[in-house]
């Protein structure tokens, strides 16, 4: 199975380098130069504050802030405190940007994305260095098939067996999910949460199995479905190349698959994880 990302994405090749448009050396060098200049700026501000305070002009926290909007600034803290926080904040943003540009984020299921985002919220995130970038993306690249298959399994395991349409053995031509939408006197709305993430995961899997570029997060099936609900207030049916989704006031949604061959390939993955569950073809 060949996994492809968006044609405009940058992907890890040969487990050792990012496509040249994302220059690791430039990123790491720029990060290190910026941190050194920030360090110098902290010392300069401290010196200026000491001078202005000695002549009765108070410190930068007083004369450099807008009136009535005085707030804290790490540049005006002691170096040993400020640099730790500033470095962490800078590295967190760089990691987010690298993941987005690499295309790896598109290959992750909701569980993997949550794990990655949570890891970046810690105070001990790995420093942005050439060694750490290469080792991180090598690990992500080597596990992308495993992550993809886990996404298929997680969606399958989340189905409710209360509906006859949902087979406990395989994906059928139609599945029924709870809680995808909500209905009130103002009409339908698409719910946030696990069901929404799983629908996006399902579309991502179908695109990968179909060797098609993965839609950007700003234009995936959940965004298009939300736009349809908002614009077609009287409609309860959404369709695209892969799905026909009919939603109901009680919050359930019927997802009809339009590409049976792709569903067969998803069932092949289920059969690998649960031997004997599916009948032999």
C-alpha angles and dihedrals in degrees: 000000000000115000115207131185130203113305089239094051126102114232137191111260126199088353090274113077145025119235108277095254086075102054109198094194092052092050094048094043092047091049093051094046091049093051092050091051090048089052090052090047091054090054092046093050091048090052093047091047091051090052096047091044091053091057095045097261095116122223136302090269086067106036100030098053128081113256113266089009100079111151140156122284125191090215088070096051126090113286096243090055100036100046093053092055096039092049091050092049093048094047091048091056092046092051091050090050094047092051092050095047095043093060091230092115089062091057094053123096120224092268094053093046091051091050092049095047092046091051089057092054091067122096092232099060113153115270116252102256134141091252094050094045093051095045093046095050093042089056093046092046094050092051099043094102090050091049091048093051091046088056090056091049094046093053091046093049091049094062117110114238089205087091119073090214090064106079116207087214105050149346110282129199088275134029130188121217130188128226099015093126138022128212130206138152087287092058133247128342132180112247123232118229143056098339092053091049091049092052089053089048090051092053090047091054093050092050092049093048088048091050090238127140112268114247116248116255088251091060107030124129094273092056092046092047091050091050090049092051091049096046101036100049095169095047126092097180129080124184138184136152094292107026145040105196120191115186130195138206093251088064100256124126130202112216113200115193117222097192109061093177091061091050089053089056091050088051089052087059091050090050091054091054095040106034113202095019094103123051116250112266 
